[in-house]
Amino acid sequence: MKTQEISYKDLSKSQLDILKDVYVESRVKLMSNEEIKDFVKTILEDQIKGTVGNEEEREAWKEMKDFFKNEFNQQIELVKQKCPSSIDLLADPKQDESDRRMELLEKRKEENEQKVKDMW
């Protein structure tokens, strides 16, 4: 007779939270430094570059400002020097966002395909 598989619904919220903590700790312990860096980079890119709307853009801005602290204005000036704002005047912001998201999705797809190839 087949035993019924346990589902997350069979656990209380606190039990599920503990299981998630154990999973995170175990997964991180098994990762190399390079894997951890790649993972964090992916998360940060999604979080910062994948913003939609003013509220998320403000959150990303605040996070960058908190990170750079006193050097934030200097970083902004360096970016302005590298990329004059007149280039953006011709672009459609909605299209730019769509293009950025598509590039990010393609990049993730390629990375996942490479990981699968590396496993074999």
C-alpha positions as CSV (number, residue, x, y, z in Angstrom):
1,M,0.0,0.0,0.0
2,K,1.3,3.4,-1.0
3,T,2.0,5.9,1.8
4,Q,0.5,9.4,1.3
5,E,3.1,12.1,0.7
6,I,3.4,14.8,3.3
7,S,2.5,18.3,2.1
8,Y,3.4,21.7,3.5
9,K,-0.3,21.9,4.5
10,D,0.3,19.2,7.0
11,L,2.7,21.4,9.0
12,S,1.9,24.3,11.3
13,K,3.2,27.7,10.3
14,S,5.9,27.5,12.9
15,Q,6.9,24.0,11.8
16,L,7.1,25.1,8.2
17,D,9.2,28.1,9.2
18,I,11.6,25.8,11.1
19,L,11.8,23.5,8.1
20,K,12.6,26.5,5.8
21,D,15.3,27.7,8.2
22,V,16.9,24.2,8.2
23,Y,16.7,24.1,4.4
24,V,18.4,27.5,4.0
25,E,21.1,26.7,6.5
26,S,21.8,23.3,4.9
27,R,21.8,24.7,1.3
28,V,24.2,27.6,2.2
29,K,26.6,25.2,4.0
30,L,26.9,23.1,0.9
31,M,27.5,26.0,-1.5
32,S,31.0,27.1,-2.4
33,N,32.0,30.8,-2.1
34,E,31.7,31.2,-5.9
35,E,28.2,29.7,-5.8
36,I,27.2,32.0,-3.0
37,K,28.5,35.0,-4.8
38,D,26.7,34.0,-8.0
39,F,23.5,33.4,-6.1
40,V,23.7,36.8,-4.3
41,K,24.5,38.6,-7.5
42,T,21.4,37.1,-9.2
43,I,19.2,38.1,-6.3
44,L,20.6,41.6,-6.2
45,E,20.3,42.0,-10.0
46,D,16.7,40.9,-9.9
47,Q,15.9,43.1,-6.9
48,I,17.6,46.3,-8.1
49,K,17.4,46.0,-11.9
50,G,14.0,44.4,-12.0
51,T,12.1,47.3,-10.5
52,V,8.7,48.2,-11.8
53,G,7.0,51.5,-10.9
54,N,8.0,54.4,-8.8
55,E,7.6,52.7,-5.4
56,E,10.1,49.9,-6.3
57,E,12.4,52.4,-7.9
58,R,12.4,54.5,-4.7
59,E,13.2,51.4,-2.7
60,A,16.1,50.5,-5.0
61,W,17.3,54.1,-4.9
62,K,17.3,54.1,-1.1
63,E,19.1,50.8,-0.9
64,M,21.9,52.1,-3.2
65,K,22.1,55.4,-1.3
66,D,22.4,53.5,2.0
67,F,25.1,51.3,0.5
68,F,27.3,54.0,-1.1
69,K,26.6,56.5,1.9
70,N,28.8,59.6,1.4
71,E,30.1,58.4,-2.0
72,F,26.5,58.2,-3.5
73,N,26.7,61.6,-5.2
74,Q,30.1,60.8,-6.6
75,Q,28.8,57.6,-8.0
76,I,25.9,59.4,-9.7
77,E,28.3,61.9,-11.2
78,L,30.4,59.1,-12.6
79,V,27.3,57.5,-14.2
80,K,26.3,60.8,-15.7
81,Q,29.7,61.2,-17.2
82,K,29.6,57.7,-18.7
83,C,26.1,58.0,-20.1
84,P,24.7,61.5,-20.9
85,S,21.0,61.8,-20.2
86,S,20.2,63.1,-23.7
87,I,20.4,59.4,-24.9
88,D,17.4,58.5,-22.7
89,L,15.3,61.3,-24.1
90,L,14.7,59.4,-27.3
91,A,13.9,56.2,-25.6
92,D,10.4,54.9,-24.6
93,P,10.6,54.1,-20.9
94,K,8.0,51.3,-21.2
95,Q,10.0,49.7,-24.0
96,D,13.2,50.1,-22.1
97,E,11.7,48.3,-19.1
98,S,10.4,45.5,-21.3
99,D,13.8,45.2,-23.0
100,R,15.6,45.1,-19.7
101,R,13.3,42.4,-18.3
102,M,13.7,40.3,-21.5
103,E,17.5,40.6,-21.3
104,L,17.4,39.5,-17.7
105,L,15.2,36.5,-18.5
106,E,17.4,35.5,-21.3
107,K,20.5,35.8,-19.1
108,R,18.9,33.6,-16.4
109,K,17.8,31.1,-19.0
110,E,21.4,30.9,-20.4
111,E,22.8,30.6,-16.9
112,N,20.4,27.8,-16.0
113,E,21.2,26.0,-19.3
114,Q,25.0,26.3,-18.5
115,K,24.5,24.9,-15.0
116,V,22.7,21.9,-16.5
117,K,25.5,21.3,-19.0
118,D,28.1,21.7,-16.2
119,M,26.3,19.0,-14.1
120,W,26.7,16.5,-16.9
